[in-house]
Amino acid sequence: MKLVQMPRELLHLERDDLPALGVERGLLAEFEAYLSRAADDRVGLAILAPPEAGARELLMVLARRVGAALRNQNIRLRDHGGDRQAGYRQLCYLPGSALPQALRTPRARRSLEGEAACFFQDLEMAWADGAAALDPSVFLELLDLRLARRLPSYASAAPGALPAGLEGELRARLPVLEANRRGGPVR
């Protein structure tokens, strides 16, 4: 299973493009404050906002920022003769709709458990297809394992579309950016 499934239409999105795309102003202000420390984050972030607020676009810009930092670390490792196989750092980027299959596939699950950073776009879509939907506790187990290993996880989700209780569980584990907050600090 392919574990980097970035939306093609957002591949070239830059930080400077966000205001023109209509990203909700308060959410954008919170995001800007977070970006300066994103490359060193060992926890991650949940962007809880409806699609029209720009959560998907913010997650993609963040993934590009974190991906560039990982690439630079990999280049330094290579240039200094380090063990590339042991130290090579990658990221995963999955749409929520692909998460159930990834967590049911042993090899993909191991990758999600150990990659340097994981991004889950439109997380609520993991529960959109009734029979194939994911048990929320399985996702939370993955998140807890990654947190214990100090591997950041990032998610965007429309909060009202998440399964009951999951929003609270995300808030308990990750700092949150959310729409309609007037640019307050990351919680």
N, C-alpha and C positions, 0 to 999 in steps of 0.2 A: 504494500500500500504506500502510495506517495504521501509523505508527511509534510510537504511544503506545497500548499494549494492556495497561493495568494491570488486574489482577483486581478485578472489581467488589466482591467480598466483602471486599477489603482496603482499599478506597478511603478509608475513614474511620478507619483504624487509627492510633492515636496511640502515642507512645513509652511512655506510662504503661500502656498495655494489654498490653505485651509480657510482663511476669512472669505475669500471669493466663493467658496463652495457652500456658504451658508451654515457653517458649523456654529452651533449655539454659542453666543458670546461668553457667557459665564463658564461654560464647559471648556471653551478654547483658552480662557485665562487660566483655569486650573491646569490644563494640559501644558501650557507654556511654562508654568512654574515647575511642573514635574519633570519636563524634558531635560532640564539641566543636570539632573541626577540619575536619569534613567539608565545610563550605561553601567553604573556601579550598583544598581539595585539588586538585591538578593532575595526579594520577596515577590514583587510583581505589582499588578494593578488591575482593578476592575473598572471598566468604563460602563456605567449603568445609565443608558440613555436610549430613547427611541431612535430608530434609523434616521429619521429626518433631522435629528440634532447633530449628526455627524460622527457618531461613535465608530463606525466602520472606517471612516477616513482617518480618524485619530489613531486607531489601532494600526493601520497600515503605515502611517508616518513613524509611529513608535517602533514597529517591526523593522523598518528600514534603518532607523537610528541604532537599534540594538544589533541588528545584523552587521552593520558597518563596524561597530566596535568588536564584534566577534571575529570578523574578517581580519581586522588589524591585529588582534591577539594571535590569530593563526599565522599571519605573516611573520610576526615577531618570533614565534615559536620555530617556524621554518628557518628563518634567518640566523637564529642562534643555535641551531643544531639540536633542538629538543626532540623528544619522542613524539612525532606528529600523530601517530596512531593513538597513543594514550592521551595526548593533550589537545587534540583537535576538537574545537568547539563549534557546534551547529545549533540551529534553531528549527523548531517545528511551527508551522502555521496552518491551522485547519479551520475550515468553516464548521460551525456547530453540527451541521447535517452529517459530516464525515466522522464526528467524534464517536458515536456508538460503534461503528465498524472498527475504528482504530483501537478502541479499548477492548474489543472482543478478539482482536488478532494479536497473538502473543508477541510476535516480533515488533509490531507497531507499538504495542503497549510498553515494551521494554524501552523503546526509543523515547516515548513520551515521558517515561519515568526518569530518563537520564540525560536528555539533551540539555544544553546550556540555557535555553530559553524556549518556552512554548507560548504560542499565541492561539487563542480560540475566538474566532470571529462569529458574531451572531450566535452566541452560546445557546440561546433559547431554542434554536433549531434542532438541537440534539433531542428535544422532546416533542417535535412537531409530527413525527410519524408513529403514532400510537404503538403498533406492534413491535417496531424496530427501535422504539425509544429506549433511552438509557436510564438506568436506575440512578437517581441523583447521588446516592451514596457512593457509587463506583467512581463518579467524577470527583467527589470530595476526598475519597481515599487517594486518588492520584494527586490532587492538589496538596494534601497533607504530606505525602511522601516527598514531593518536590520541595515543599517548604522546609521539611526536616533536612533535606540535602542542600538547602540554600540555593536552589535553582529557581529563578523567577518564572512566574506564570502570569500571563496577561489575558484578559478576556473583555470582549464587548458584548453587551446584552441589553435587550429591552426588558427592564425589570418586571413589568406587569405580565410578561409572557413566560417567565421562568416558573418551574414547578413550585408548589407551595413550600415555603421555608428555605428555598435555595438562595434567594436574595440575602436573607439574614445570615446564612452560612458563609456566603461570599464576603459580606461586610465584616464578619468576625475574623476572617483570614487575611483579607487583602485591603490595602488602602483603596479608597473609592473616589472616582471622579463621577459627577453626575450632572445632568442638565438642570437648568432652572434654579441654580443656586447663587447667582450673582457673583461668581468668581471667588468664592471663599477658598480656604486652604484645603489641601488634600487631607482626608481623614484616614 
